[in-house]
Amino acid sequence: MTSPITPVRDIEMTTLANGVRIITETMPHVRSVSVGIWIGAGSRRESPEQNGVSHFIEHMLFKGTTRRSAEDIARSVDSIGGNLDAFTAKELVCFNTKVLDEHLSLAFDVLADLVLHPLFRPEDIEKEKGVILEEIKMEADSPDYLVHEIFSSNFWKDHPLGKPILGTRESVKRLDRETILGYYAEVYAPTNLIVTGAGNLTHERLVDLVREHFETLPPGAAQRPENAPNTHARIALRHKKALEQVHMCLGVPSYPLPHQERFTCYVLNTLLGGGMSSRLFQNIRERQGLAYAVFSELNPYRDTGCLSIYAGTSLESAPKVVQSIMNEFRALKEQRIPAEELRRAKDHLKGSLMLSLESTMSRMSNLARQEMYFSRFFTLDELVESIESVSEGDVQRVALTFFDPKQIALTVLGNLENLKIGREDLVC
């Protein structure tokens, strides 16, 4: 079944009999095509014993298929000047390619081949364990990454969202071929697959290519529902003597990605720490000179969310940075946002949105995420209107909802010596 989605963006969608969805957006003014194969399950679907298996499978799919060696896979797209990549997130996995329009058939053949026909050779599994263990070590040596991982493990305690996407050294070491094959068979099923394409292509052309590779796959079982997590307002001080800076991550719960208040959250995040003109940047870095890096970010998921703030500072300045963040929370709760500041935040969001949709890769990704989370496609006008409709009162209401001392979680990492930060310091 094929259907045009919106007259404003040239989007079409077809669903094969086995459940594979194909979505395209035609951009005739470009010469490139970006295509992605999306798996609607990421690391949060893993059991504790499986932690890291989604990311491990992503790596393994590049290690060879029944038709191509690992070197053949790499050379196939390199030889036509294209890009071939993949990533694993908490709620999805994506394999993608970007090539000139004339090379679409070859590029999709490579992409489908690695997703559908991996070998999972025992010797490759053992070698890749070594690679991923080195990746885990590399990330552990990055304090800004590590502080976020510790924060997540506390904020979503005892839930897969709090587990690292890479897995741990222990969980990766114990992965075996049987576990990998079982998880692959469960998750890489047609009803869990979306193929998206954007650029100089026709919908019919991509549908034909997908049919050629995916049509004969059995539908597979329906995906089991995921448990919604609870959030935990924990304070964790982690001592790491080798670090020169103190790294902190402070966060509160936020709305899920599909929530009707999501645009208010975007505006609030932009005002708070979403750019160089944001309150956190201007106050903590520019006025007080307490940090080089300070920002806030939204991490919304299907059924939960988190608004977090990161800062890297000195041991002496850490309490002052925490106090400054609390002051900004309090101001957003109690004081009226100046009209000019609200206007600036909205224009920043609209500009970022429009610029992000200029490339074929970003449009291809946008198609998949809108289908996964909303089962519909929004026009640019709708998105701009939603941003514009956010009022000063809306932002204040969301700030009052989430900037509650009882909900604030904090992780501090560094050579902490006698640093003490407690619940009494998180008053706003």
C-alpha positions as CSV (number, residue, x, y, z in Angstrom):
1,M,0.0,0.0,0.0
2,T,1.4,3.4,-1.1
3,S,0.2,6.7,0.1
4,P,1.3,10.4,-0.3
5,I,1.7,11.8,3.2
6,T,1.8,15.6,2.8
7,P,1.5,18.0,-0.1
8,V,4.1,20.4,1.3
9,R,7.0,17.9,1.7
10,D,7.2,15.3,-1.1
11,I,6.8,12.3,1.2
12,E,5.4,8.9,0.3
13,M,5.1,5.7,2.3
14,T,4.6,2.1,1.4
15,T,4.2,-0.9,3.7
16,L,5.1,-4.3,2.4
17,A,2.9,-7.3,3.3
18,N,5.4,-8.5,5.9
19,G,5.4,-5.1,7.7
20,V,8.6,-3.4,6.3
21,R,7.9,0.3,5.9
22,I,9.5,2.4,3.1
23,I,9.3,6.2,3.4
24,T,10.9,8.6,0.9
25,E,11.2,12.3,0.5
26,T,12.1,13.5,-3.0
27,M,14.5,16.4,-3.2
28,P,15.0,17.0,-7.0
29,H,17.3,19.9,-6.6
30,V,20.2,17.8,-5.1
31,R,22.4,15.1,-6.7
32,S,22.8,12.9,-3.6
33,V,20.7,10.2,-2.0
34,S,20.7,9.2,1.7
35,V,19.2,5.9,2.6
36,G,18.8,4.3,6.1
37,I,17.7,1.0,7.4
38,W,16.3,1.6,10.9
39,I,15.7,-1.0,13.6
40,G,13.0,0.1,16.0
41,A,14.8,-1.2,19.1
42,G,18.0,-0.1,20.8
43,S,19.9,-0.8,24.0
44,R,16.9,-0.3,26.2
45,R,15.4,-3.6,24.9
46,E,18.3,-5.6,26.3
47,S,18.1,-7.6,29.4
48,P,21.0,-7.1,32.0
49,E,22.6,-10.3,30.6
50,Q,22.4,-8.9,27.0
51,N,23.8,-5.4,27.8
52,G,25.8,-4.2,24.8
53,V,24.4,-6.8,22.3
54,S,22.6,-4.2,20.1
55,H,25.9,-2.2,19.7
56,F,27.8,-5.5,19.3
57,I,25.5,-6.6,16.4
58,E,25.9,-3.2,14.7
59,H,29.7,-3.9,14.7
60,M,29.3,-7.5,13.6
61,L,27.2,-6.6,10.5
62,F,30.3,-5.0,9.0
63,K,32.5,-8.1,9.5
64,G,31.3,-10.0,6.4
65,T,28.2,-11.4,4.8
66,T,27.5,-14.5,2.7
67,R,28.4,-12.3,-0.4
68,R,31.0,-9.9,0.8
69,S,34.0,-9.8,3.0
70,A,34.5,-6.9,5.5
71,E,37.0,-5.4,3.0
72,D,34.4,-5.7,0.2
73,I,31.8,-3.9,2.2
74,A,34.2,-1.0,2.9
75,R,35.5,-0.8,-0.7
76,S,32.0,-1.0,-2.3
77,V,30.9,2.4,-1.1
78,D,34.3,4.0,-0.8
79,S,34.9,3.3,-4.5
80,I,31.9,5.4,-5.5
81,G,32.8,8.3,-3.2
82,G,30.0,7.6,-0.7
83,N,29.7,7.2,3.0
84,L,28.6,4.0,4.9
85,D,27.9,4.3,8.6
86,A,25.9,3.0,11.5
87,F,25.0,3.9,15.1
88,T,23.2,2.4,18.1
89,A,21.1,4.5,20.4
90,K,18.9,3.7,23.4
91,E,15.7,3.2,21.3
92,L,17.0,2.5,17.7
93,V,19.8,1.3,15.5
94,C,20.5,2.7,12.1
95,F,22.6,1.6,9.1
96,N,22.9,4.4,6.5
97,T,24.6,5.4,3.3
98,K,24.9,8.6,1.3
99,V,25.9,8.4,-2.4
100,L,25.4,10.2,-5.7
101,D,21.9,9.4,-7.1
102,E,23.4,7.3,-9.9
103,H,24.9,4.8,-7.3
104,L,21.7,4.2,-5.3
105,S,21.3,0.6,-6.5
106,L,24.8,-0.5,-5.5
107,A,24.7,1.4,-2.2
108,F,21.4,-0.2,-1.2
109,D,22.6,-3.6,-2.2
110,V,25.5,-3.3,0.2
111,L,23.3,-1.9,3.0
112,A,20.7,-4.6,2.6
113,D,23.4,-7.3,2.3
114,L,25.1,-6.4,5.6
115,V,21.7,-6.1,7.5
116,L,20.2,-9.4,6.1
117,H,23.1,-11.8,5.6
118,P,25.7,-11.4,8.4
119,L,27.9,-14.4,9.1
120,F,28.6,-13.9,12.8
121,R,31.7,-16.1,12.6
122,P,32.9,-17.2,16.0
123,E,36.4,-15.9,15.3
124,D,35.0,-12.5,14.3
125,I,33.0,-12.4,17.5
126,E,36.1,-12.9,19.6
127,K,38.1,-10.3,17.6
128,E,35.3,-7.8,17.9
129,K,35.1,-8.2,21.6
130,G,38.7,-6.9,21.8
131,V,37.7,-3.9,19.6
132,I,34.7,-3.0,21.7
133,L,36.6,-3.5,25.0
134,E,39.1,-0.9,23.7
135,E,36.2,1.4,22.7
136,I,34.9,1.1,26.3
137,K,38.3,2.0,27.7
138,M,38.6,4.9,25.3
139,E,35.2,6.3,26.5
140,A,36.1,5.7,30.1
141,D,39.1,7.9,29.6
142,S,36.8,10.7,28.5
143,P,35.5,12.3,31.7
144,D,32.6,14.2,30.1
145,Y,31.4,10.9,28.7
146,L,32.0,9.0,32.0
147,V,30.1,11.6,34.1
148,H,27.0,11.2,31.8
149,E,27.2,7.4,32.0
150,I,27.4,7.5,35.8
151,F,24.5,10.0,35.9
152,S,22.3,7.9,33.6
153,S,23.0,4.7,35.7
154,N,21.7,6.5,38.8
155,F,18.9,8.5,37.2
156,W,17.4,5.4,35.6
157,K,18.6,3.0,38.2
158,D,17.7,-0.7,37.6
159,H,16.3,0.1,34.1
160,P,17.9,-0.6,30.7
161,L,17.9,3.1,29.9
162,G,20.5,3.5,32.6
163,K,22.8,0.9,31.2
164,P,25.6,1.9,28.8
165,I,24.9,1.4,25.1
166,L,28.4,-0.2,24.7
167,G,27.8,-2.6,27.5
168,T,30.3,-3.2,30.3
169,R,33.6,-5.1,30.1
170,E,31.9,-8.0,31.9
171,S,28.7,-8.0,29.7
172,V,30.7,-7.8,26.5
173,K,33.1,-10.6,27.5
174,R,30.2,-13.0,28.2
175,L,28.3,-12.4,24.9
176,D,28.3,-15.6,22.9
177,R,27.1,-16.5,19.4
178,E,23.9,-18.0,20.6
179,T,22.9,-14.9,22.5
180,I,23.8,-12.7,19.5
181,L,21.9,-14.8,17.0
182,G,18.8,-15.0,19.2
183,Y,18.7,-11.3,19.7
184,Y,19.3,-10.6,16.0
185,A,16.4,-12.9,15.0
186,E,14.1,-11.3,17.5
187,V,14.8,-7.6,16.8
188,Y,15.8,-7.6,13.1
189,A,12.3,-8.5,12.0
190,P,10.2,-6.9,9.2
191,T,7.6,-5.4,11.5
192,N,10.5,-3.6,13.3
193,L,12.2,-2.4,10.2
194,I,11.9,1.0,8.5
195,V,13.7,2.0,5.3
196,T,13.9,5.7,4.6
197,G,15.4,7.6,1.7
198,A,15.8,11.3,0.9
199,G,17.3,13.1,-2.1
200,N,17.2,12.8,-5.8
201,L,15.2,9.5,-6.0
202,T,11.7,8.3,-6.8
203,H,9.6,6.5,-4.3
204,E,8.9,3.7,-6.7
205,R,12.6,3.1,-7.3
206,L,13.4,2.6,-3.6
207,V,10.3,0.4,-3.1
208,D,11.5,-1.8,-5.9
209,L,14.9,-2.1,-4.3
210,V,13.4,-2.9,-0.9
211,R,11.1,-5.5,-2.3
212,E,14.0,-7.2,-4.1
213,H,15.8,-7.8,-0.8
214,F,13.2,-7.8,2.0
215,E,9.8,-9.0,0.6
216,T,10.4,-12.7,1.3
217,L,11.2,-12.2,4.9
218,P,8.6,-13.7,7.3
219,P,7.0,-11.0,9.4
220,G,8.3,-12.3,12.8
221,A,6.6,-11.9,16.2
222,A,5.2,-8.6,17.4
223,Q,7.7,-6.7,19.6
224,R,7.1,-7.0,23.3
225,P,6.2,-3.8,25.2
226,E,9.0,-2.0,27.1
227,N,8.7,-1.1,30.7
228,A,8.5,2.6,31.5
229,P,11.3,3.7,33.9
230,N,11.1,5.6,37.1
231,T,13.6,8.4,37.7
232,H,15.7,8.7,40.8
233,A,17.1,11.9,42.3
234,R,20.4,10.6,43.5
235,I,23.5,12.5,44.4
236,A,26.8,10.7,43.4
237,L,30.3,12.0,44.1
238,R,32.8,9.9,42.2
239,H,36.5,10.4,43.1
240,K,39.0,10.1,40.2
241,K,42.4,11.5,41.3
242,A,43.9,11.8,37.8
243,L,41.5,14.4,36.6
244,E,42.4,18.1,36.5
245,Q,38.8,19.3,36.3
246,V,35.6,18.5,38.2
247,H,32.9,17.4,35.8
248,M,29.3,17.6,36.8
249,C,26.0,16.5,35.4
250,L,22.8,17.7,37.0
251,G,19.4,16.8,35.8
252,V,15.7,16.6,36.3
253,P,12.9,14.6,34.7
254,S,11.3,15.9,31.6
255,Y,8.5,15.0,29.2
256,P,8.7,12.0,26.7
257,L,9.5,12.8,23.1
258,P,5.8,12.5,21.8
259,H,4.4,14.7,24.6
260,Q,2.3,17.7,23.6
261,E,4.5,19.9,25.8
262,R,7.7,19.0,23.9
263,F,8.0,22.3,22.2
264,T,7.8,24.1,25.5
265,C,10.7,21.9,26.7
266,Y,12.7,22.8,23.6
267,V,12.2,26.5,24.3
268,L,13.0,26.1,28.0
269,N,16.2,24.1,27.2
270,T,17.3,26.8,24.7
271,L,16.8,29.6,27.2
272,L,18.6,27.7,29.9
273,G,21.7,26.3,28.2
274,G,21.1,25.7,24.5
275,G,23.6,28.1,23.1
276,M,26.1,30.9,23.6
277,S,23.4,33.4,24.5
278,S,21.7,31.1,27.0
279,R,21.5,31.9,30.7
280,L,23.9,29.3,31.8
281,F,26.6,30.2,29.3
282,Q,26.3,33.9,29.9
283,N,26.2,33.7,33.7
284,I,28.6,30.8,34.5
285,R,31.2,31.3,31.7
286,E,31.0,34.9,30.5
287,R,30.1,36.8,33.7
288,Q,31.7,34.6,36.4
289,G,34.4,32.8,34.4
290,L,33.7,29.5,36.3
291,A,33.7,27.1,33.3
292,Y,34.8,26.7,29.8
293,A,32.1,24.2,28.9
294,V,28.6,24.5,30.3
295,F,25.4,23.6,28.5
296,S,22.0,21.9,28.9
297,E,20.4,19.3,26.8
298,L,17.2,17.4,26.4
299,N,17.2,13.6,26.2
300,P,13.6,12.6,25.5
301,Y,12.6,9.0,24.9
302,R,9.4,7.1,24.1
303,D,8.0,7.2,27.6
304,T,10.3,9.4,29.7
305,G,12.8,12.2,29.4
306,C,15.6,14.1,31.1
307,L,16.8,17.7,31.0
308,S,20.4,17.7,32.1
309,I,23.2,20.3,32.5
310,Y,26.9,19.6,32.1
311,A,29.7,21.8,33.4
312,G,33.5,21.3,33.7
313,T,35.0,23.5,36.4
314,S,37.7,23.6,39.2
315,L,37.3,21.9,42.6
316,E,37.1,25.3,44.3
317,S,34.4,26.6,41.9
318,A,32.2,23.5,41.9
319,P,29.8,24.6,44.7
320,K,29.5,28.0,43.1
321,V,28.5,26.4,39.8
322,V,25.9,24.3,41.5
323,Q,24.5,27.4,43.2
324,S,24.5,29.3,39.9
325,I,22.5,26.5,38.3
326,M,20.0,26.6,41.2
327,N,19.7,30.4,40.8
328,E,18.8,29.9,37.1
329,F,16.2,27.3,38.0
330,R,14.7,29.6,40.5
331,A,14.6,32.6,38.1
332,L,12.8,30.5,35.5
333,K,10.2,29.5,38.0
334,E,9.6,32.9,39.6
335,Q,10.4,35.6,37.2
336,R,8.8,36.6,33.9
337,I,10.9,35.8,30.8
338,P,11.6,39.0,28.9
339,A,9.8,39.1,25.5
340,E,13.0,39.7,23.6
341,E,14.7,36.7,25.2
342,L,11.8,34.4,24.4
343,R,11.8,35.7,20.8
344,R,15.6,35.0,20.5
345,A,15.1,31.4,21.8
346,K,12.3,30.7,19.3
347,D,14.3,32.1,16.4
348,H,17.3,30.0,17.4
349,L,15.1,26.9,17.4
350,K,13.5,27.7,14.1
351,G,16.8,28.5,12.5
352,S,18.4,25.3,13.8
353,L,15.4,23.3,12.6
354,M,15.4,24.7,9.1
355,L,19.2,24.4,8.7
356,S,19.1,20.8,9.9
357,L,16.6,19.9,7.1
358,E,18.9,21.1,4.3
359,S,20.8,17.9,3.9
360,T,19.5,14.6,2.5
361,M,20.9,12.7,5.5
362,S,19.1,14.8,8.1
363,R,15.8,14.6,6.1
364,M,16.2,10.8,5.8
365,S,16.7,10.6,9.6
366,N,13.8,12.9,10.2
367,L,11.4,10.6,8.3
368,A,12.4,7.6,10.4
369,R,12.1,9.4,13.7
370,Q,8.7,10.9,12.9
371,E,7.3,7.5,11.9
372,M,8.8,5.8,14.9
373,Y,7.5,8.3,17.5
374,F,4.5,9.9,15.9
375,S,3.3,7.6,13.0
376,R,2.8,10.8,11.0
377,F,4.9,13.5,9.3
378,F,4.9,17.2,10.3
379,T,5.3,20.0,7.8
380,L,7.9,22.7,8.4
381,D,5.0,25.1,8.9
382,E,3.5,22.9,11.6
383,L,6.8,22.7,13.5
384,V,7.3,26.5,13.2
385,E,3.8,27.2,14.4
386,S,4.3,24.8,17.4
387,I,7.4,26.7,18.4
388,E,5.7,30.1,17.9
389,S,2.8,29.0,20.1
390,V,4.9,28.5,23.2
391,S,4.2,31.3,25.7
392,E,6.2,32.7,28.6
393,G,3.6,31.2,30.8
394,D,4.1,27.7,29.2
395,V,7.8,27.8,30.0
396,Q,7.2,28.9,33.5
397,R,4.7,26.2,34.1
398,V,7.1,23.5,32.9
399,A,9.9,25.0,35.0
400,L,7.6,24.8,38.1
401,T,6.8,21.2,37.3
402,F,10.3,19.9,36.9
403,F,12.7,22.2,38.8
404,D,11.7,20.7,42.1
405,P,14.6,20.1,44.6
406,K,13.2,16.6,45.4
407,Q,13.6,15.6,41.7
408,I,17.1,17.0,41.1
409,A,19.9,14.4,40.5
410,L,23.5,15.2,40.5
411,T,26.7,13.4,39.6
412,V,30.2,15.0,40.2
413,L,33.4,13.3,38.9
414,G,36.9,14.4,39.6
415,N,39.7,14.7,42.2
416,L,37.1,15.7,44.8
417,E,39.3,15.7,48.0
418,N,37.0,17.1,50.7
419,L,34.2,18.4,48.4
420,K,30.8,18.1,49.9
421,I,27.5,18.7,48.1
422,G,24.3,17.5,49.5
423,R,20.5,17.8,49.1
424,E,20.6,21.1,51.0
425,D,22.6,22.6,48.2
426,L,20.0,21.8,45.6
427,V,17.4,24.3,46.6
428,C,15.6,26.3,44.0
